[in-house]
Amino acid sequence: MIARALMFQGTGSDVGKSLIVAGLARALISRGLKVLPFKPQNMSNNAAVAGDGGEIGRAQALQARAARVTPSVHMNPVLLKPQSEVGAQIVVRGRVYGKAKAADYQALKPELMGAVQDSFARLKDEADIVLVEGAGSASEVNLRANDIANMGFARAADVPVILIGDIDRGGVIASIAGTKAVLDPADASMIAGFLVNKFRGDPALFVEGMARIAAATGWEALGLIPFFARARALPAEDALALDQAQSTKPEAKLKIAVLILPHIANFDDLDPLAAEPAVELVRVRPGQALPGDARLVIVPGSKATLSDLRTFREAGFDIDIAAHLRRGGAVLGLCGGYQMLGRVLRDPDGIEGPPGEAEGLGLLDLETTLSDEKRLERARGVTFDGVPFEGYEMHLGRTEGPDCDHAFAVFENGTREGAVSPNGQVFGTYVHGLFADDRQRAAWLARFAAGPTQIRYDNQIDDILDELAAHLEAHADIDRLLTLSR
């Protein structure tokens, strides 16, 4: 059996490609189809451990969940994890392939197209339909040579394309028509239709707009999709989500401050806390003061830990945290944040940037040395308070020192992991996904007298995916989309 396929590209980043693929996956499995998601190339520091052991973009893990299948490295064969303004770590089929600056990466793309096409072929052998997500903007014609993410892939694999425009940011008629204008005619011919996403207001007011786009492009109008507010509660693909306005919770019992550093990674670790009605999660960036009434400060993961540690100090966060601890507050470091809490952080081989070492924050008595060996594992066990957990590890480096004797967690195989300070105020762990476990989240809320957890996080995610599928069934022509696939 060779599956049908359909690709969804966007007029820009953050137009809703990932969510539309996830919603369609859930909608199509409800029709009895086996659906597999695929993204040839992703750029994100939000990653997940796949069922076959490697790492893939968080969005593809969510799409797999929507399709009720186990995530696989073949769903995202090329993952770029930015480490600087101009460079990224390259992950191929779940494993680190190397690192390159943006200009050098363009020359590597032909080497990677084989892996991309092979992974796609494997998925097509297993599914009724493969839903393919593009990357960034279809109109980035300056990057068209050797492209593996958008039209280069669509042409090579002969997959029809649906273009998605975002009306919420304005100028959607020009952005869709402009895409047609700048594309090579052979690329433009791959586009079979368009969707306009994130509409607010009376749909009747944009009937003429849809008609004008269709007339200007010759592409079929396949749906005007109203804004889906609950999408904010789903795990985000990239750091653009951190620019969204924060909602205040005047009735919250617990304020948690999260430090947003330039190379933040896996910040979806914090989504389950933000979803709790009793928790107000406050994002604090360099130049902003740490809230004096925060009970817990979280230092999240980083893709360039030494660089973010310098930013941490330059912003004065070390001074703020010292005052926070004197007030009796607590600090939790996750992955790269855990490494920053120790006495010394070394990167002798330049794994995450230029080789070097730096004095850590000294809040835990331990040292970390980065190496090119990356640990990618599912994790189960109990934390220091005896509460069970499930999560995953995804990190470089080895951390050792006296405070590791006070382990944060003990895995099922008896391995001790992480550290807790002798005074019980500072915690560090490599475990991701900790707060998605209802048992762990309940324990942390109880620790700060914030009451019991009020949600079942996994159930909530599935409920939102069901609602998203129904939303697309109501506003997109899914029957026509299936007809256009091939």
Buried (B, 14 or more C-beta within 10 A) or exposed (E): EEBBBBBBBBBBBBBBBBBBBBBBBBBBBEEEBBBBBBBBBBBBBBBBBBBEEBBBBBBBBBBBBBBEBEBBBBBBBBBBBBBBEEBBBBBBBBBBBEBBEBEEBBEBBEEBBEBBBEBBEBBBEBBBBBBBBBBBBBBBBEBBEBBBBBBBBBBBBEBBBBBBBBBBEEEBBBBBBBBBEBBEEEBBEBBBBBBBBBBEEEBEEBEEBBEBBBEBBEBBBBBBBBBBEEBBBBBBBBBEBBEEEEEEBEEBBBBBBBBBBBBBBBBBBBBBBBBBBBBBBBBBEBEBEBBEEBBBBBBBBBBBBBBBBBBBBEBEBBEBBEEBBEEEBBBBBBBBBBBBBBBBBBBEEEBBBEEEBBEBBEBBBBBBBBEEEBBBBEBBBBBBEEBEBBBBBBBBBEBEBEBBEBBBBBBEEEEBBBBBBEEEBBBBBBBBBBBBBBEBBBBBBBBBEBBEBEBEBEEBBBEBBBBBBBBBBEBBBBEBBBEBBE
